[in-house]
Amino acid sequence: MHTSTKETPFRLVYGSEAMIPLEVSQQSLRALAENHDQARRAELDLIEEIRNTAAVRHQALQQQLNQRHAKRVKPRSFNIGDLVLRKTEAARRPPSHGKLAATWDGPYRILEVLGRGAYRLEHLDGTKIPSSWNVNSLKQYFS
């Protein structure tokens, strides 16, 4: 049984619970109840409602998880003129420094806010950096 839907995948697809061969051959209480045609038809009539209920439960769980995640996320943004450090990519690190090479470059100044977390940077002397940078690759520089 899935905790998100409170139903087994087999029941959601086929409309009834799966039974092992031993249950069928030994005529258990569950097998006796399942053999009635009326009970089977009633179960098949309810399958769409069961699927809809399972979908609603699944959607509610996803929304709850999304809210829990969003509560912990702290949005980051910068303004024009802020000083930031830029994450150093592995290709730019000097190989002579090995694993002790600096992981952040800078400081740089925010030249332009492009929107949706993208920024254009410049060196402190005013020379522009040609590419844009995502907020994930930047962090605030405190002098």
N, C-alpha and C positions, 0 to 999 in steps of 0.2 A: 504494500500500500504506500502510495506517495504521500508525504506529509503536506505537500502543497495543495493537492486536490482531494485528498481523503478517499481516493478511488484507485483501484489497480489499473494499469494500462490495458490489461486484457479485457476488463469489464467495459472500459471506455470504447474499445474498438468493437468487441463482439456482443456486448449487451448482457453478458452473464459472467459469473465468476468461473474461473478455470477449476477443474476438478482432476485429481490424479486418477489413474486407472484403478487403483485399489479402492477408492471411494465408490466408483461406479460398479465394480464387480461385487463388493460386499454389501451393496444396497444400504448404505448409511442413511441417516435421517436427511442429510443434505441431498443425497441422490434421489431419495423418494420424493422430496419436495420439488426437485428440479424436473422430474419426469412428467409432471402434469402439464398438459398443453396450455391450459388456461393461465397457469402461473408463468409459463414461458412467454406467452403472448403479452401478458400484462407487463412483464419485465422489458420486452422489446418496445412496448408503447412508451415506457418511461425513459428509455435510453437517451432521447434527445434532451429531456429535462436534466438527467444526470450529467450529461456532457456539458450543458450550459452552466450548471451549478459548479462543476469542476473548473470550467474556464473562468468563472467569476472568482472562485477561491484562489486560483493561480494568479490572476491579475491583481487581486488584493495583496497577496504575498509579495509579488514583484514591486508593487507600489510601496509597501511597508519597508522592504529592503532598500529601495531607492531613497526613501525619506531618511532612513538611518544613515545611509552613506552620505547624503547631502548635508546632514547635520554636522558631520566631521570635517567636511571640505571647507577650507578657508580660501575664498577667492583672492587672487592676487592681481593687482593692476598697478601701472606706473603712469606718471604724468610727464609731460614734456619738460626736460631739464633735470629730471631725477638721475642720480648716479646709480649705475647697476654693474654687476659682475656678470660675465658671460661664461657659460660652461665650456671648458676646453675639450674638444673632441680628441679621441685617441690619435687621430692622424696628425694633429697639430702639436702634440706633446713632444718635446725633444727626447729621442730615444736614449740619449746619454743619461737622462735623469731616472729612467726606469719607472718603477711603480711609485716613486716618491715625487714625481713631477706634479706641478700645481694642477688642480682640477678646475680652477676658475681663473679667467683672464680679466683684466680691467684695471681700473674702472673705466666705464664708458658713459656717455650722456645720451639720454633718450632724445632723439631728434624729431621723431614723428610717431604718432599713434595711428596704426593702420586699421585697428579694429579687430575684434574676435581674438584678442590675445597676441597680435602681431605688432612688432615695433621695429622702427628703423633707428640704428645707433650711429654715433659719431665718437671719434676719439676726443680727448679733452682739449686737444689743440685745434679742433674744428674740422678735421678731415673726416669725410663721410665713409661709412662702411657700406659696401655695395649691396649686400643682401639683407633681408629682413630676418628678425629673430622672434621665436615664439616665447611666450611667458614661461614655459616650462624650462627653457634654457637660460633664464635670467634670474638673478636675485638682487635684492636691495643692497647697495653699498653704503656702509656707514663710515664716515671719516672722523 
